[in-house]
Amino acid sequence: MPSGNLPSCVCYRAIWTVEDGEAVLLTGRMEVADLSGQPVAGYNDGPFAQAAFSEPWAIVPYDGGFLVSDTGNHVLRYLDLVEEKVCTGAGTGRADFCDGTGEQAAFDSPTGLAVDNQGTVYIADTGNGAVYRCQRSVCRNRGACLRSGYSHDQGPCSSPVWHG
């Protein structure tokens, strides 16, 4: 990615940036299309050219790269700008509801993302009607996530248990 060009759009199952006023594909496979010509959803970590997304929703700067909520895959993805690769930071790839670390955390259609000054990530787990709080580097250390302010079959989250 050329210096100074930040990812600016998550649409058409890919992450885009703008160079000289033109949209340029940063990551996500566009060569595979369905009958209507739209890119086919996928789930693949790896180099930018091989990574696949289902429904990227939100993108925020994080830890020298970017976090993306991949709503259709029910995961949080990390774009490593130095190594030019995508990795899954949290989530199982299936719609579920579970606190945990990395692949043990489970979401149902995560959408909105925010990061505070301490690097804590907040995830709107839309399908579960919950907000997750993830601490530490999501991809590198498989940061622990816990839900906040939500009652579920397991009871209210007033005293969450940290995993990992």
C-alpha positions in Angstrom: 0.0 0.0 0.0 1.5 3.3 -1.0 2.5 5.6 1.9 -0.2 7.9 3.1 -3.1 6.0 1.5 -5.4 4.6 4.2 -8.1 2.0 3.7 -11.2 4.0 3.2 -14.0 1.7 2.2 -15.3 -1.7 3.1 -17.6 -2.7 0.3 -18.1 -5.4 -2.3 -16.5 -8.0 0.0 -13.2 -6.2 -0.1 -11.2 -3.3 1.5 -10.4 -0.4 -0.7 -8.1 2.6 -0.6 -8.0 5.8 -2.8 -5.0 6.6 -4.9 -5.0 9.7 -7.1 -8.8 10.0 -6.8 -9.3 6.3 -7.9 -10.6 3.4 -5.8 -7.9 0.7 -5.6 -8.3 -2.7 -4.2 -6.2 -3.3 -1.0 -7.3 -6.7 0.0 -10.1 -9.2 -0.8 -10.6 -11.3 -3.9 -12.5 -9.7 -6.7 -11.8 -12.1 -9.5 -14.5 -14.6 -8.4 -18.0 -13.3 -9.1 -21.5 -14.7 -9.0 -24.0 -14.6 -11.9 -24.8 -11.0 -11.1 -21.2 -10.0 -11.3 -20.8 -9.4 -7.5 -17.7 -10.9 -5.8 -18.4 -14.2 -4.0 -18.1 -14.2 -0.2 -15.3 -16.1 1.3 -13.2 -16.6 4.4 -9.5 -16.8 3.9 -6.6 -15.4 5.9 -3.2 -14.7 4.2 -1.5 -12.3 1.9 -3.6 -9.3 0.8 -4.0 -10.8 -2.7 -5.4 -14.1 -1.3 -7.5 -12.9 1.6 -11.3 -13.2 1.3 -14.1 -11.6 3.2 -17.9 -12.2 3.4 -19.3 -8.9 4.5 -16.7 -6.4 5.8 -18.5 -3.8 7.7 -16.4 -1.4 9.7 -12.7 -0.5 9.8 -10.6 1.2 12.4 -6.9 2.0 12.9 -5.3 -0.4 15.4 -1.8 -1.4 16.4 0.0 -0.2 13.3 -2.7 -1.8 11.0 -6.4 -1.9 10.8 -9.2 -4.0 12.4 -12.2 -5.0 10.2 -15.5 -6.5 11.4 -16.3 -9.2 8.9 -20.0 -9.4 9.6 -20.8 -12.3 7.3 -18.0 -14.5 8.7 -18.8 -13.5 12.4 -15.1 -12.5 13.0 -12.8 -9.6 13.6 -9.9 -9.4 11.1 -6.6 -7.6 11.4 -4.9 -6.0 8.3 -1.1 -6.1 8.9 0.2 -3.3 6.7 3.9 -4.3 7.3 3.5 -7.9 6.2 0.6 -7.1 3.9 -1.5 -9.9 5.2 -4.9 -10.5 6.8 -5.4 -12.6 9.9 -8.4 -13.5 12.1 -8.1 -11.8 15.5 -11.2 -13.1 17.2 -14.2 -15.2 16.4 -15.0 -18.7 15.4 -16.4 -18.1 11.9 -19.9 -19.3 13.1 -22.7 -17.2 14.6 -22.6 -17.8 18.3 -22.3 -16.1 21.7 -19.3 -16.8 23.9 -16.7 -14.9 25.8 -13.1 -16.0 25.1 -9.7 -15.4 23.7 -9.1 -15.3 20.0 -10.9 -18.2 18.3 -12.8 -19.0 21.5 -14.7 -15.7 21.4 -17.8 -15.9 19.4 -19.9 -13.2 17.7 -23.1 -13.1 15.7 -22.8 -10.5 13.0 -20.3 -8.0 14.5 -20.7 -4.6 12.9 -19.5 -1.4 14.5 -15.9 -1.0 15.9 -14.2 1.6 18.1 -10.8 1.8 19.8 -10.1 3.9 22.8 -6.8 5.7 23.8 -5.6 2.6 25.7 -6.1 0.3 22.7 -9.2 -1.4 24.0 -11.5 -2.5 21.1 -15.3 -2.3 21.4 -17.3 -4.4 19.1 -21.0 -4.1 18.4 -22.1 -7.7 18.3 -25.3 -6.9 16.5 -26.8 -10.4 16.2 -26.5 -10.9 20.0 -27.4 -7.4 21.0 -24.2 -7.1 22.9 -21.1 -4.9 23.1 -17.8 -6.8 23.4 -14.6 -5.2 25.0 -11.3 -6.7 23.7 -8.0 -5.9 25.3 -4.4 -6.5 24.1 -3.3 -6.9 20.6 -6.2 -8.7 18.9 -4.2 -10.6 16.3 -0.8 -11.0 17.8 -1.8 -12.0 21.3 -5.3 -13.2 20.7 -6.7 -10.6 23.0 -9.4 -11.6 25.5 -12.9 -10.4 24.8 -15.8 -10.1 27.2 -19.3 -8.9 26.7 -20.5 -5.8 28.5 -23.9 -4.8 29.9 -26.0 -7.6 28.5 -28.0 -10.4 30.0 -28.1 -13.8 28.3 -28.8 -17.4 29.3 -25.6 -17.4 31.3 -26.8 -14.4 33.4 -25.8 -10.7 33.5 -22.3 -9.7 32.7 -21.7 -7.7 35.8 -18.7 -9.8 36.8 -17.3 -11.3 33.6 -14.7 -14.0 33.7 -11.5 -13.4 31.6 -10.4 -16.3 29.5 -6.9 -17.1 28.3 
